[in-house]
Amino acid sequence: EDVLHAPQRPKLELYETHSLVVIDMVRLKEDALDSEQVSLIVIGDTLITFQESPGDVWNPIRSRIEVPESRFRRYTIWYLGYALIDAIVDNIYPILERYGDVLNDLEQEAMEDPNPSIQQQIYLIKRELYALRRSFWPVRELTSKLTFDETSPADKKVRVFMRDVHDHSLQIIELVESSREMCNSLQDFYISVVSNRMNEVMKAL
């Protein structure tokens, strides 16, 4: 039911015979934020993934699996689980960098030519950042369970790598909050520039 009835909140579910990980894979498609649910089921030495649509961020992992000396051949199946989750989490960094570049451009534009479309773009970015925060806030709990919880299905060797994913999830949440604050500051700056220009016009009149 969790796999079929998307979207679910990102989580780790433990059963007697298997484990279920649900996480959101967020990507940019045509400059718009696109999110889909990815489910990982681990049964013994087998890992099955379910996606909502074709395409993902896992091509580098597929290439590494084909290498005979790779860690995928030497570690348990949970190393593959770690690698899949890590790729999803790390893919957020370039998305946040893009938002930072767009906000810097909007700030420059607001200073030179403050037009109403700037405020609309800021609002759209704020809405997407809120969606990103909502998707990744539970990932912190998920990675914490896999890393530190005694009931974690991941073995100790893999937990060392999973700790890195947990740290990245915390960093991403902080970066999202920082970008949202930047949006608020930029909105205030835009209103201030427009007000100053209005004052200049009134003086001239």
Residue pairs with C-beta under 8 A, 6 or more apart in sequence:
2 8
2 13
2 20
2 22
2 39
3 20
3 22
3 39
3 41
3 50
6 36
6 37
6 52
7 24
7 35
7 37
8 22
8 37
9 22
9 138
10 22
10 23
10 24
10 135
10 136
10 138
10 139
10 142
11 20
11 21
11 22
11 138
11 141
11 142
12 19
12 20
12 21
12 142
12 145
12 146
13 19
13 20
13 21
13 22
14 151
14 153
17 43
18 41
18 42
18 43
18 44
19 41
19 42
19 153
20 39
20 40
20 41
21 39
21 40
21 41
21 42
21 81
21 85
21 142
21 146
22 37
22 38
22 39
22 40
23 37
23 38
23 40
23 85
23 88
23 139
23 142
24 35
24 36
24 37
24 38
24 88
24 135
24 136
24 139
25 35
25 36
25 37
25 38
25 51
25 56
25 57
25 88
25 91
26 33
26 34
26 35
26 88
26 91
26 92
26 95
26 132
26 135
26 136
27 34
27 35
27 55
27 57
27 91
27 95
28 34
28 95
28 98
32 128
33 95
33 128
33 131
33 132
35 131
35 135
36 51
36 52
36 53
37 52
38 49
38 50
38 51
38 52
38 56
38 84
38 88
39 49
39 50
40 47
40 48
40 49
40 50
40 81
40 84
40 85
41 47
41 48
41 49
41 50
42 77
42 78
42 81
42 153
44 77
45 76
45 77
46 77
47 77
47 80
47 81
47 84
49 84
57 87
57 88
57 91
58 84
58 87
60 87
61 80
61 83
61 84
61 87
64 70
64 72
64 83
65 72
65 80
71 79
72 79
72 80
72 83
75 157
75 158
76 155
76 157
76 158
78 153
78 154
78 155
78 158
79 157
79 158
79 161
81 154
81 158
82 146
82 154
82 158
82 161
82 162
82 165
85 143
85 162
85 165
86 161
86 164
86 165
86 168
89 136
89 139
89 143
89 165
89 168
89 169
89 172
90 168
92 132
92 136
92 172
93 172
93 175
95 132
96 172
96 175
96 176
96 179
99 125
99 128
99 129
99 179
100 179
100 182
102 121
102 125
103 122
103 125
103 179
103 182
103 183
103 186
106 118
106 121
106 122
106 186
107 186
107 189
109 115
109 118
110 118
110 186
110 189
110 190
110 193
111 193
114 190
114 193
114 194
114 197
118 190
119 187
119 190
122 183
122 186
122 187
122 190
125 179
125 183
126 180
126 183
126 184
129 176
129 179
129 180
129 183
130 180
132 176
133 173
133 176
133 177
133 180
136 169
136 172
136 173
136 176
137 173
139 169
140 166
140 169
140 170
140 173
143 162
143 165
143 166
143 169
144 166
145 151
145 152
146 152
146 153
146 154
146 159
146 162
146 166
147 154
147 159
147 162
147 163
147 165
147 166
148 159
148 166
152 159
154 162
